[in-house]
Amino acid sequence: MQANGSRDTKPEIALRKRLHRNGLRYRIADRRLPGTPDLVFPSRNVVVFVNGCYWHHHPGCRKATLPKSNTEFWKNKFEANRRRDRRNVEELLRRNWRIGVVWECCDMEATSENVAAFVRSVGPAYTEWPDPALREGLGLFSDAEIRHAARSSG
């Protein structure tokens, strides 16, 4: 498991290259922030996580499989990962950061345009790509949970 790095993954590098080409500058893996976001845009108070579908157990994704052996361990592991992701997002929202989550199964070419628009906008506090609405609302958070966390942050 140690060979699975948390930085410089193929999807992350693909997104970074496209965002940089689009004129956006960012910090990589700022450890001072909860969850060590993959991309940090400090001047815009925006962070972006590039999540692996398997490790973060992307709901509704074919890559988010459960191993056939030792299933109870893996089920607990994936649930713990998702709880940690939620805690990190909630803490970032409390600190008034806007958060984007890009799942590795995305088409990075199309998604990079959406991420760039999100970073440049003053839009929602939280969003995901691909859009959770396309997966029947199976995102990390529901809209109501995001509104509640944003309200309790200020």
Secondary structure, DSSP 8 states (H G I E B T S, - for coil): -TTS-SSS-HHHHHHHHHHHHTT---EE--TTSTT--SEEEGGGTEEEEEE-TTTTT-TT-TT----SSSHHHHHHHHHHHHHHHHHHHHHHHHTT-EEEEEETTS-HHHHHHHHHHHHHS---SEEEES-GGGGTS-SSS-HHHHHHHHHHT-
